[in-house]
Amino acid sequence: MTNQSTEERKDRRTEEPKNPKTFFSSSVLQFFRPSNGLTLIELMVSAVILAIGLVLVARGLMTASSALQAVDNRMEAFKFLDAKLTELRQQAREGGGLAPERETGTTQLNHRAAAWLVEIEPVDLEGAGGIPQEEAGGGAAPPRSEVAIAQVRLSVSWQETRRQQEAVLVTYIGEKAAPVGDQPG
């Protein structure tokens, strides 16, 4: 038995590997990589890749957070403008229309100082192709109701990340007046 095992050992040493590619790859891997853990270079490369990934994720979260804050500020600005517009519509109903004016003020939007502006200007329907006073026959037009329309421009502006932001709302408010023929004279 001892003779046979010695001969088998000699045959194995002199025998060429069956697949030279596999033999070379496995011998190279055995040379460069210990079988009991990671090398220091592998650990450092992994740490660098992980750090780069964490930086990218943190940047993405910061960008998303600032974009969310900008949207929130804009929504608050339009809520403020809507409340101001509701106030003006109520004023038009109670007072029979809106007088031309320019009003400014300050407010707080999400704990930021903001300046607002309301501009009311009458709209000339006659000069803008409105209903003519006389018909083509040359006689006086039948009594009709006049509508007083005002253009209302509401704006609010605030400072956000080194840039001035502004939200603008432009609308028309009309108030029906008494018929033209029924006005006291």
C-alpha positions as CSV (number, residue, x, y, z in Angstrom):
1,M,0.0,0.0,0.0
2,T,2.8,2.4,0.7
3,N,4.3,1.7,-2.7
4,Q,1.0,2.5,-4.4
5,S,0.4,5.7,-2.5
6,T,4.0,6.9,-3.3
7,E,3.5,6.2,-6.9
8,E,0.1,8.0,-7.0
9,R,1.8,11.1,-5.5
10,K,4.4,11.1,-8.2
11,D,1.8,10.7,-10.9
12,R,-0.2,13.7,-9.6
13,R,2.9,16.0,-9.6
14,T,3.9,15.1,-13.1
15,E,0.4,15.2,-14.4
16,E,-0.6,18.4,-16.3
17,P,-3.7,20.2,-15.2
18,K,-6.8,19.3,-17.3
19,N,-7.8,23.0,-18.0
20,P,-4.8,25.4,-18.0
21,K,-7.1,28.5,-17.8
22,T,-8.7,27.3,-14.6
23,F,-5.4,26.3,-13.1
24,F,-3.9,29.7,-13.8
25,S,-6.9,31.7,-12.5
26,S,-7.1,29.7,-9.4
27,S,-3.4,29.9,-8.7
28,V,-3.4,33.7,-9.2
29,L,-6.5,34.1,-7.0
30,Q,-4.8,32.0,-4.3
31,F,-1.7,34.2,-4.5
32,F,-3.5,37.6,-4.2
33,R,-6.4,36.8,-1.9
34,P,-6.1,35.1,1.4
35,S,-8.8,32.6,2.1
36,N,-9.6,33.9,5.6
37,G,-10.9,37.5,4.9
38,L,-10.7,40.8,3.1
39,T,-7.6,42.7,2.2
40,L,-7.1,46.2,3.4
41,I,-7.4,47.6,-0.2
42,E,-10.7,45.8,-0.7
43,L,-12.0,47.3,2.6
44,M,-10.8,50.8,1.7
45,V,-12.4,50.6,-1.8
46,S,-15.7,49.5,-0.3
47,A,-15.6,52.3,2.3
48,V,-15.0,54.9,-0.5
49,I,-17.8,53.6,-2.6
50,L,-20.1,53.6,0.4
51,A,-19.1,57.2,1.3
52,I,-19.7,58.4,-2.2
53,G,-23.2,56.8,-2.2
54,L,-24.0,58.4,1.1
55,V,-22.9,61.8,-0.1
56,L,-25.1,61.5,-3.2
57,V,-28.1,60.4,-1.1
58,A,-27.6,63.3,1.3
59,R,-27.5,65.8,-1.6
60,G,-30.6,64.3,-3.1
61,L,-32.4,64.6,0.2
62,M,-31.3,68.3,0.7
63,T,-32.4,69.1,-2.8
64,A,-35.8,67.5,-2.3
65,S,-36.2,69.3,1.0
66,S,-35.5,72.7,-0.4
67,A,-37.8,72.0,-3.4
68,L,-40.6,71.0,-0.9
69,Q,-40.0,74.2,1.1
70,A,-40.3,76.3,-2.1
71,V,-43.6,74.6,-3.1
72,D,-44.9,75.1,0.5
73,N,-44.0,78.8,0.4
74,R,-45.7,79.2,-3.0
75,M,-48.8,77.5,-1.8
76,E,-48.9,79.7,1.3
77,A,-48.6,82.8,-1.0
78,F,-51.5,81.7,-3.2
79,K,-53.6,81.0,-0.1
80,F,-52.9,84.5,1.1
81,L,-53.8,85.9,-2.3
82,D,-57.0,83.9,-2.4
83,A,-58.0,85.2,1.0
84,K,-57.3,88.8,-0.2
85,L,-59.3,88.2,-3.3
86,T,-62.3,86.9,-1.3
87,E,-62.0,90.0,0.9
88,L,-62.1,92.2,-2.2
89,R,-65.1,90.4,-3.7
90,Q,-67.0,90.8,-0.5
91,Q,-66.1,94.5,-0.5
92,A,-67.4,94.8,-4.1
93,R,-70.7,93.1,-3.2
94,E,-71.3,95.3,-0.1
95,G,-70.1,98.6,-1.6
96,G,-71.5,98.3,-5.1
97,G,-68.1,97.9,-6.8
98,L,-64.4,98.6,-6.4
99,A,-62.8,101.9,-6.5
100,P,-59.4,102.3,-8.2
101,E,-56.7,102.0,-5.7
102,R,-53.2,100.8,-4.9
103,E,-52.7,99.2,-1.5
104,T,-49.5,97.6,0.0
105,G,-48.7,95.8,3.2
106,T,-46.6,93.1,4.8
107,T,-47.4,89.7,6.1
108,Q,-45.7,86.4,7.2
109,L,-45.6,83.4,5.0
110,N,-44.1,80.3,6.7
111,H,-42.2,82.5,9.1
112,R,-40.8,84.7,6.3
113,A,-41.5,88.3,5.8
114,A,-43.5,89.0,2.6
115,A,-44.7,92.2,1.0
116,W,-48.1,92.3,-0.8
117,L,-49.6,94.6,-3.3
118,V,-53.2,95.1,-4.5
119,E,-53.8,97.2,-7.7
120,I,-57.4,97.9,-8.8
121,E,-58.0,99.6,-12.2
122,P,-61.3,100.1,-13.9
123,V,-61.9,98.5,-17.3
124,D,-63.3,100.7,-20.0
125,L,-65.8,98.5,-21.9
126,E,-66.8,101.3,-24.4
127,G,-63.2,101.9,-25.6
128,A,-62.5,98.1,-25.7
129,G,-65.3,97.4,-28.3
130,G,-68.1,97.2,-25.8
131,I,-71.8,97.8,-26.5
132,P,-72.4,101.0,-28.4
133,Q,-74.7,103.7,-27.0
134,E,-76.8,103.9,-30.1
135,E,-77.9,101.3,-32.5
136,A,-77.3,101.5,-36.3
137,G,-80.8,103.1,-36.8
138,G,-79.7,106.3,-35.1
139,G,-82.1,106.1,-32.2
140,A,-81.3,105.7,-28.6
141,A,-80.6,102.2,-27.4
142,P,-83.2,100.5,-25.3
143,P,-82.4,100.5,-21.5
144,R,-79.8,98.0,-20.6
145,S,-77.9,97.0,-17.5
146,E,-74.3,98.3,-17.2
147,V,-71.6,96.2,-15.6
148,A,-68.7,97.9,-13.9
149,I,-65.6,95.8,-14.2
150,A,-62.3,96.3,-12.5
151,Q,-59.1,94.5,-13.1
152,V,-57.6,93.3,-9.9
153,R,-53.9,92.5,-9.7
154,L,-52.7,90.9,-6.4
155,S,-49.1,90.0,-5.8
156,V,-47.0,88.9,-2.9
157,S,-43.2,88.6,-2.9
158,W,-40.7,87.1,-0.4
159,Q,-37.0,86.3,-0.2
160,E,-36.1,82.6,-0.6
161,T,-32.6,81.2,-0.9
162,R,-30.9,84.3,-2.2
163,R,-33.6,84.9,-4.8
164,Q,-36.7,87.1,-4.7
165,Q,-39.9,85.0,-5.3
166,E,-43.2,86.4,-6.4
167,A,-46.7,85.0,-6.8
168,V,-49.2,87.0,-8.9
169,L,-52.9,86.7,-9.4
170,V,-54.8,88.8,-11.9
171,T,-58.6,88.6,-12.2
172,Y,-61.6,90.7,-13.1
173,I,-64.4,91.6,-10.6
174,G,-67.6,92.9,-12.0
175,E,-70.6,94.5,-10.2
176,K,-73.9,94.9,-12.0
177,A,-75.2,98.5,-11.8
178,A,-78.8,99.7,-12.1
179,P,-80.3,99.9,-15.6
180,V,-79.2,102.9,-17.6
181,G,-82.7,104.2,-18.2
182,D,-83.7,104.0,-14.6
183,Q,-81.0,106.2,-13.1
184,P,-82.3,109.2,-11.3
185,G,-81.6,112.4,-13.2
